[in-house]
Amino acid sequence: MNLKDLHTEDKAVQTYVLFEPTEKVISMQIAKGEQLKEHFTKIPALLVCISGNAVFSNENGDVINLQSGVYVNIEENIKHKIDAIEESNFLLIK
């Protein structure tokens, strides 16, 4: 999903609750051609692509192209990985 798709009203300022964090917010960068290796998370997380181009995939067969503004809800105990097509920056919210 893309953040811009959440704001459909004709208002100057709009908000939308995506995720209620319980732990922390992490800034993450993955270099071009590198991978965040396959792993699990013990709690749900929200991954928001800030810049770059990468591919998120998980053991359920979901494959999501991550570009600026695209986000994915990461389920707990589901194996997943991220492959960076170009240098990419993310916010990981747990």
N, C-alpha and C positions, 0 to 999 in steps of 0.2 A: 504494500500500500504506500501511497505517497501523502505526505503531510498536507499538501495543498488540496487534496480531495476531501479532507475533513471539514473544510471551511466553505460552506455553500451558501451561507446567508449573506444578504447585502448589508453588511455592517462594517464600520471602519476598524473595529477591534473585535476579534472573535477568539474564544478559547475552547479547548477540547481536552478532557482528561484522557490521556493515552495509557497511563500506567501509574500505580501508586507504589513508589519505591519503599523498600523495607531495609535496604542495606547501604548502597553507595552508588555514585555516578562516576564512571571511569571514562577517560579520554583514551582512545586506542588508535594507533596508526599501524598499517601493514604496508610494507614496501612492495613496489611493483614486482609481480611474479612470485611473491612469497605467500605462505599459507599460515593461518591460525589453525593448527592441527586439530583433528577430530577429538572432541571431548564432550563431557556432560556438564550441566549446571544443576546444582542441588535445589535452586529456587528459580522461579520464572524470571525472565529478564526481557528488557526491551532494547533492541539494537537499532540505532538511528544512524544512517550514513550522512555524513556532513559534506564530504567531498570525495572524488575519485570514482572508481568503477571496480566492483568486486562481485563475487558470486557466493551467496550463502546456500548451503545444502544440508539436509539432515537425513537421518535414517528412515524417515517416513516417505522419502522421495520428493520432498519439497525442494525446489530450486528457485531462488529469488535473485534477480539481478539488482545489486545495490548501487544506486547512484544518488546524488545529492537529493535529500528529502525523502528517500525511501526508507521505510522502517519494517522491522519484523519482530513479532512476539516470539521469544524463544521459550519453548516449554521445558519444564524441569525433567530431568532424566531421559532426555532424547539426545542421542549422539548427533553432533553437528560440527561443521567446519566452515571456514571462509577462505576463499582463494582471491587474492588481489590481482586484477587485470592491470591496474595502474596503482600508483601510490594512493592509498585510501585512508580517510579519517572517519572515526565513528565515535558516538557516545554510547556507552553500554550502561544501562540503568538497571540496577538489581534491587 
